């Protein structure tokens, strides 16, 4: 039961974070550089889709350019991947 409660808590927090990303209250760059613990297992692709004006095609193009798999989790990003993604996103 504790595991279920923890999973529900993580899902709730991620859903709120996606709403905040969509509203512009939170920047994706900050989340990639210093992700909260509940975001470590979230997919980079899914989080980037929550950003306004970023659809599947644009997100895939960005991930390909930075050599990041769409199934990669935020916690699984290497330092190089993290810095390339942030640099690319800040230019847009």
PLY file of the C-alpha trace (Angstrom):
ply
format ascii 1.0
element vertex 92
property float x
property float y
property float z
element edge 91
property int vertex1
property int vertex2
end_header
0.00 0.00 0.00
2.87 2.39 0.76
4.31 1.85 -2.70
0.93 2.62 -4.25
0.59 5.79 -2.18
4.11 6.87 -3.16
3.40 6.23 -6.85
0.16 8.22 -6.66
1.98 11.09 -4.95
4.64 11.14 -7.69
1.98 11.09 -10.43
0.12 13.95 -8.77
3.27 16.06 -8.43
4.29 15.39 -12.05
0.82 16.33 -13.29
1.01 19.62 -11.37
4.49 20.24 -12.77
3.24 19.67 -16.32
0.44 22.18 -15.70
3.01 24.68 -14.38
5.21 24.12 -17.45
2.25 24.69 -19.75
1.32 27.87 -17.85
4.90 29.15 -18.00
5.36 29.18 -14.22
8.31 26.76 -14.43
11.14 26.58 -16.97
12.18 23.20 -18.40
15.85 24.24 -18.36
15.86 24.51 -14.57
14.23 21.11 -14.22
16.82 19.50 -16.47
19.73 21.07 -14.60
18.46 20.36 -11.09
15.54 17.90 -11.17
13.52 17.22 -8.03
13.63 13.62 -6.81
10.12 12.79 -8.05
11.16 13.78 -11.58
14.20 11.48 -11.83
12.22 8.64 -13.46
10.13 10.87 -15.75
10.83 10.71 -19.47
12.50 13.80 -20.95
10.20 13.53 -23.98
7.03 13.68 -21.86
8.22 16.67 -19.84
9.25 18.60 -22.96
5.83 17.96 -24.54
4.28 19.92 -21.68
6.18 23.07 -22.73
4.08 25.47 -24.85
4.86 25.43 -28.60
6.72 22.12 -28.32
5.01 19.28 -30.16
6.16 15.77 -30.96
8.10 16.76 -34.09
10.01 19.61 -32.45
10.79 17.59 -29.31
12.02 14.64 -31.40
14.19 16.97 -33.47
15.75 18.51 -30.35
16.38 15.12 -28.74
17.93 13.75 -31.95
20.17 16.79 -32.26
21.42 16.25 -28.68
21.71 12.47 -29.20
19.14 11.67 -26.51
16.76 8.72 -26.82
13.06 9.65 -26.51
12.75 6.96 -23.82
15.56 8.47 -21.69
14.61 9.51 -18.18
15.62 12.84 -16.69
17.69 11.07 -14.05
19.40 8.99 -16.73
20.75 11.97 -18.69
24.52 12.31 -18.80
26.16 15.63 -17.98
26.85 16.18 -21.71
23.25 15.44 -22.70
21.91 17.66 -19.94
24.12 20.61 -20.89
23.46 20.23 -24.65
19.70 20.12 -24.09
19.73 23.17 -21.84
21.96 25.14 -24.24
19.71 24.28 -27.18
16.51 25.11 -25.31
17.85 28.45 -24.12
18.57 29.47 -27.74
14.94 28.92 -28.78
0 1
1 2
2 3
3 4
4 5
5 6
6 7
7 8
8 9
9 10
10 11
11 12
12 13
13 14
14 15
15 16
16 17
17 18
18 19
19 20
20 21
21 22
22 23
23 24
24 25
25 26
26 27
27 28
28 29
29 30
30 31
31 32
32 33
33 34
34 35
35 36
36 37
37 38
38 39
39 40
40 41
41 42
42 43
43 44
44 45
45 46
46 47
47 48
48 49
49 50
50 51
51 52
52 53
53 54
54 55
55 56
56 57
57 58
58 59
59 60
60 61
61 62
62 63
63 64
64 65
65 66
66 67
67 68
68 69
69 70
70 71
71 72
72 73
73 74
74 75
75 76
76 77
77 78
78 79
79 80
80 81
81 82
82 83
83 84
84 85
85 86
86 87
87 88
88 89
89 90
90 91
